[in-house]
Amino acid sequence: MIAKTKIDKIICSDSNLLELDSELDTVFTNVQQETSGVNGETGERIDPIGKEQRIWIKKVRDKCSDVACLKIIYKKRIDQINKEWSNYLQ
């Protein structure tokens, strides 16, 4: 990861956060691979968890300003995905 934003720099500065970021990426990617695609009728791209993740990044993750906050919200997000999208996790 190339740290471009303040949040990225905080994440890259803490090994535990890097692990949480990697774990989140894994569960997110697993769900996204199972749920994204193209609507056969409209040709529109479907990516429900991608849309949800972009909102989470903007409205939750990017509101944190320190390691402690980020650790809490990363753990909550991982738990949320595991719970709400469990049918799609392998």
C-alpha positions in Angstrom: 0.0 0.0 0.0 1.3 3.5 -0.9 0.3 5.9 1.8 -1.3 8.8 0.1 -3.8 10.1 2.6 -3.5 10.8 6.3 -5.6 7.7 7.1 -3.3 5.5 4.9 -0.3 6.9 6.7 -1.8 6.0 10.1 -2.6 2.5 8.9 0.9 2.0 7.4 2.5 3.2 10.7 0.9 0.4 12.8 1.5 -3.3 12.2 -1.8 -4.3 13.9 -3.7 -1.9 11.7 -1.9 -3.3 8.6 -3.0 -6.8 9.6 -6.6 -5.6 10.1 -6.5 -3.8 6.8 -5.3 -7.0 5.1 -8.0 -9.1 6.9 -10.7 -6.6 5.8 -9.4 -6.7 2.3 -9.6 -10.5 2.3 -13.2 -10.8 3.5 -14.3 -7.9 1.3 -12.7 -9.4 -1.8 -14.2 -12.8 -1.1 -17.7 -11.4 -0.9 -17.1 -9.1 -3.9 -16.1 -12.0 -6.1 -19.3 -13.8 -5.3 -21.7 -10.8 -5.5 -20.5 -8.5 -8.3 -21.2 -8.9 -11.9 -23.4 -7.4 -14.7 -27.1 -7.2 -14.9 -28.1 -9.4 -17.8 -31.1 -7.2 -18.7 -29.6 -3.7 -18.4 -25.9 -4.3 -18.7 -25.4 -2.3 -15.5 -22.5 -3.3 -13.3 -23.6 -4.8 -10.0 -21.3 -4.5 -7.0 -23.4 -4.2 -3.8 -20.5 -4.7 -1.3 -18.2 -2.4 -3.3 -20.8 0.4 -3.0 -21.2 -0.3 0.7 -17.4 -0.3 1.2 -17.0 3.0 -0.5 -19.6 4.6 1.8 -18.0 3.0 4.8 -14.6 4.4 3.9 -15.9 7.9 3.4 -18.4 8.1 6.3 -16.7 5.9 8.9 -13.1 5.1 8.3 -12.0 8.5 7.1 -13.6 10.1 10.1 -11.0 8.5 12.4 -8.0 10.4 13.4 -5.9 7.9 15.4 -4.9 4.3 15.6 -7.3 3.4 18.4 -10.3 4.6 16.5 -9.2 2.8 13.3 -8.7 -0.5 15.2 -12.2 -0.3 16.6 -13.9 0.5 13.3 -11.9 -2.1 11.3 -12.8 -4.8 13.8 -16.5 -3.8 13.6 -16.4 -3.7 9.8 -14.9 -7.1 9.6 -17.5 -8.5 12.0 -20.3 -6.7 10.0 -19.2 -8.2 6.7 -18.8 -11.7 8.3 -22.3 -11.5 9.7 -24.2 -9.8 6.9 -22.5 -11.4 4.0 -21.7 -14.8 5.5 -23.6 -16.7 2.8 -20.9 -15.5 0.3 -17.9 -16.2 2.4 -16.0 -19.4 1.6 
